[in-house]
Amino acid sequence: MTRVFNFSPGPATLPEAVLRQAADEMLDWHGSGMSVMEMSHRGKEFIAIHAEAEALLRELMGIPANYKVLFMQGGAIGENAIVPMNLIGRTGKADYVLTGDWSKKSAKEAKNFGTVRTAATGEASGFTAIPAQAEWKLDAEAAYVHICSNETIGGVQFHWTPDTGAVPLVADMSSDILSRPIDVSRYGLIYAGAQKNMGPSGLTIVIVRDDLLGHALPVTPSAFNYQLQAEADSMYNTPPTYAIYIAGLVLKHVKALGGLAAMEAHNKAKAKILYDYLDASAFYRNPVSPADRSLMNVPFKLKDDALDDAFLKGAQARGMIQLKGHRSVGGMRASIYNAMPVEGVQALVAYMKEFEAQHG
Ligand code: PMP
């Protein structure tokens, strides 16, 4: 068996130990005589799996007791509608900070449910920098302020937590959840698709402060109503059971590695190898302002776009896949989430040097 170094932005590489355990337990989970996939979500086996996954997430992220953890479906794009449906009703207005494609998409969707203002935008920099808090124009009557903590396409990431006063801060953390410690109490709501740092696609995590529940617009589908899901322990409808199980295994693995502080050190070390090389090279270029560079997604361009196909082909031949940049920006992108080993980044940089020596 040969495993590739998979630089996909998501679904993304998962820890090999987790995949092995899942394989071992596939036919018979803990003597139950069945696969997790075959279990009733209301049976005692799955309830234990679900409870353990939630407890691990609470422990690793330090989620305070006055926050609910919901395991939902619909992905982060679903949440772009589900968040305003549940939260905007309190005042009818919300502020969005635009830092790239994903936050722009969130704001656009929210307009279907209320008045959406742009509180700040990175447009002037071509979305290569996060607008400084001093430039934000916040509305004290907004029901919430929305940010995307890590723009998966543009490769810009918040390395500070905005201060939105009494207005709840809502963050799309799809591409950096579990990658570093955060202070959950600074947020009103956090959401994330699981398929980058937490497990397979199909599972959406929502962490929401209690006082924000109970304001859903009447149009909100019951399965997407946070209060109903909180009251039902995320079992108002059938949850994505197998994805929750795998997420639980990933969380256990992250805990064994030392938790989120250890993840942050590992991610910083990997990103440094890549950015140091990019900055020293005249052949490759990353456009993002150094202070706002993502530790998770590193976009870069070659000196000549005409070499892109040859670069990707050579990478593939060396067991490195999914390096093609998003179609909207072109070039390359290396997604180096928690489960990407340092050896993967070292192999990529070694190949980049080799390619530069041949074509530079
Ligand atoms: N937000 C961010 C930051 C993302 O990276 C993605 C997926 N790449 C999404 C939203 C959309 O997620 P999904 O396709 O799971 O709805």
Residues whose N, C-alpha, C, O or C-beta is under 5 A from the ligand:
A	BS01	PMP	G74 G75 A76 I77 G78 W102 N150 T152 D172 S174 S175 G193
